[in-house]
Amino acid sequence: MFEGFEGGRLPAAFMSAGTSSFTEFLSSVSPEMLPGHKLPAGGGTEHLTPDATTIVALTFPGGVLLAGDRRATQGNVIANRDMEKVFRTDEYSAVAIAGSAGIGIELARLYQVELEHYEKMEGRSLSLEGKANKLAQMVRGNLGMAMQGFVVVPILVGFDENTGVGRVFSYDAVGGRYEEQRYHSIGSGSVFARGSIKKLYRDDLDETGAAKVALQSLYDAADDDSATGGPDLHRKIFPLVDVITEDGHRRLPVEVVARLATEVVEGRAEHPDGPTAELG
């Protein structure tokens, strides 16, 4: 009845209540399905896999915004122009990845299942702190691959239902978890994106204002980092922008992002270096 299993029956692990962690369950039943297990053996192959960059996140009153460019590179070659690096993980959180694209996408999808599995097993969802800690454990589980050059660094954003504010969490390659204040960026263009946000960010930004700041920062990153892709008006490829508020997660429609991105590009025609911070 069940092909691939001895005797045509599911293993006992499938029939017991088990753990609320899907990753732990998968590691005991089918560890070969975990991120990284399908990669070539041995080191020195990191140049064969596309890398994903750049991601920005910023909070605004009542919510948080996560945005990412669409380019993936493979050495000095553009491997993909419309890659998706931003993922909804549940109703009140989202994650984005930078680094080895294949492992990062698998990690993000496994994290989605992890949160769903916990909610089904426990009858409630994890707190935002719990979600941040769980992702740290999963990143730490990729340490072996990171040592071979297949580094994945995620960023997690979410709306904290207990405090009513948006929060941003960053990670390092060994699973260290850090809460960022107001804004953050990861990826090869992060230093340029963060500098751009720093001059444009205000505590009273609304959702549209936050989206414009994010798009300006990605444009600045693309201006100085060849691995980051800016808005492509001709191919109609625009950054992905997710917003999370007390109403839950939603992705800004393509037409909205296209309009805002076009405004940014047209504004750069007159002022190539972009808007500047007000002095006062």
N, C-alpha and C positions, 0 to 999 in steps of 0.2 A: 504493500500500500504506500509506504513512504520510501521512495527510491533514495539510495545513497546511505541508508542507515542499516546496520546489521539486523537481520531478521525482519526487515521491513517495518520496524517499530521505532517510535521516537525514543531517544535516550531518556533515562529517568529524570534528568535535570529539567526536561520540558514539562514534566508532570507534577513537579513540586512547586510550592509557593516561591521558593528561591529568594534571591536578593532583590532589593529595589533598584540596584544599579544594573542597567543593561550592559554596560561595558564589562563588568565583572562576569555577568552571565555569558556573554559572548566569548570572553577569554577562556572560559572553562569548557565551552561546547565546541566553538569553531574559531580558535585564535587566529587562523589564517585569514579571517575576514576583517581583522582589525587594520586600521590605517598603517601603511608601510610594509605589510607582510608580502605584498605583491611586487615590490621593487627588486631590481637586480641585486644579486649578492655581491658583497665587496664594496670597497670605497671607490672614489674617483669617478662616480657616475652622476654627480650632482648637476653637471652642465647639460645632461640629457633631458632634464625636466624643466618645464616652464616655471618661472617665478612670477608671483602676483604682487603688485604694488598699485597705488598708494591709498591708504584709508585715513579718513578724518572723522572725528566725533566731537560734538559740542552740546552742551546743555543750554536750555533756555527756560524761562519761567513756565513750569508745568509740564516739562518734557525733555526729551533728548533726541538728537539727530545723528544718524550714521550715514556716511557717504563714501563711495569708492570709485576710483577710475576704472576703466574697462580693459586696460592693456596687460598682457602677460608677455614676458620676454624670455628668450632662451639664448643666453650669451648676448651677442650683439644683434640678435634677430628678433623681430616682433613675432611671437608665436601665436598670439591671439589678440584681436582688436576689440572683441565684445564679451570678454569673460565676465562671469558673475562672481563677485567676491563678497557680497553682502547677503546674509541669510537670516530670515525670520526663524527664531528658535522656539518661541511660544508667544502667547498673546501679549506679554509685557517685556520681551527681551529680543535682542538681535545680536548676531556675531558677524564679524568680518575677518578675513585672513590676509596675511602677507607672508611671503616666503614660498616654499615649494608648493606649487598650485595643486598638484594631484593629491598629496597628503592632506593639505589644508581643506580641500573640498570634502574629502572623506571624513576628516575630523569634525567639520561643521555639521555634516549630515548625521554622523553618529551622535553628536551632541544633541541634535534635535530629537532623535529617538530616545536618548538618555532621559531627557526631561519628560517626554511623553510616557515612557515606561515608569518613571518614578511616580508620576501623577496617577497612573492606573493602579500601581501596586499599593500606594499609600493613601489614595483617595483625596489627595491635596497636592498643590504644586509647591515646589521648592521656593523658599524666600529668595530674594535677589542675592543676598549674601551666600546662600547655599548654592545658587547657580554659578556664582563667581568661583566658589571653592571647587565645585565639581569640574569646571572647565580647567582649573589649575591642575587637578589630578590627571586629566586627560592629556594636557600638554606635557606634564612630567612623564607620562607613559611613552611619549615619543622621543625621549632623551637619546635612546640608542641610535635612532635614525638621524637626530640632530647632530650627533657626534660624527656621523658620516657625511655631513654637509646638507642633509635634507631638513633644514630648519623651517618650522612653522610658528609664526607668532600671531595670535589672534587678538582681537579687541572686542570686549563685551559691553553692550550698553543696555540699560533697562530702566523702566519706570518703577520706582519703589512705592508699592501700594501703602506701606506703613507710614512713610514720611511725605508722600505726594510730590517727590522730586525725581528728576532724571539723574542717573549716575553712570559713570564711565569707569571701566576696569581694563587695565593693560596687563600684559604678561611678558616674561622673558622666556628664553628657550628651554630653561630647566623647570618651568612651572611656577616661578615666582609671580605672585599676584599683587597688583598695586592699584589703589583707587586714585584716579586722576581728578583734579579739580577744574571744572569749567570746560576744558577742551583737551584733546590729545590727538596724536597722529602716529601712524606706523607705516613702515615700508621704506623703500629706497628714497622716495621723495619727501619723507616725513619732516626732515629738518626745514625744508623750504615751505611746506604746507603749514607747519606750526608757526613759523615766523610770520606768515601771511595772516593767520588767524589772530595771532597776538596783537597785531596792529588794528584789526577790524572788529574784534570781539567786544561786545557790550553786555552788561548783565540784564539789560531790558530788551534784548532781541526777541522778536516774535518768531513764529515758525518760518515765515517767508524770509525774514531777515537772516535767520540762522542758515537757511538753505543757500542764500546768496553768498554768505561768508564762506560756507563749505565749497561752493563752486569756484569762488575767487581763489581759495587756497589750493584747490586741485589744479587750477589753471597755472598758478605760480609754481607749483611742483613740476608740472609738465614743462614749464618754461626753462627750468634749470636741471631737470632730471630726465634723461633720455628714456628711462624705463617706465615713466608715467605718461599716460595718454590723456590729453586734454579733450574737450568737447569736439566731436567730429561732425560739423554741420553738413558736410557733403554726404557722408555715409549715414547720417542721422543716428550716430552712436553717442549717447550721453551718459554721464555718471549715474549710478544708482543711488537713490536717496531714500532712506527709511526714517520714519518718524514714530516715536512712541510717547504717548500721553496717557492720561487716566482712561481714555477711550480705547486704549489698546494700540497694537501695531498696525501700521499701514505704510505702503510704499507710495511715494508721490507719483502720480501718473506721468507717463512719458511726455505728454504734451506740456505739462506744467514745468518739468525739468528742462525741456527743450526751449521753452520761452525764456526761462531764467538764464539758461546757458547762452542763448543767443544774445541776451542783453549784456552778459559778461564779455563775450567775444566782440560785440560791436563797441562796447566801451573801451576795450583795449586798442581799437583802431585809432582812437584819439589819444588815449593815455596807455601806452604799451606796458608800463610798469604797474598799472592798476591803481585803485583808489588808495589814498593815504589816510592815516589816522588824524583826527582833529587834535589840535594843540589847545590846551586850555588849563 
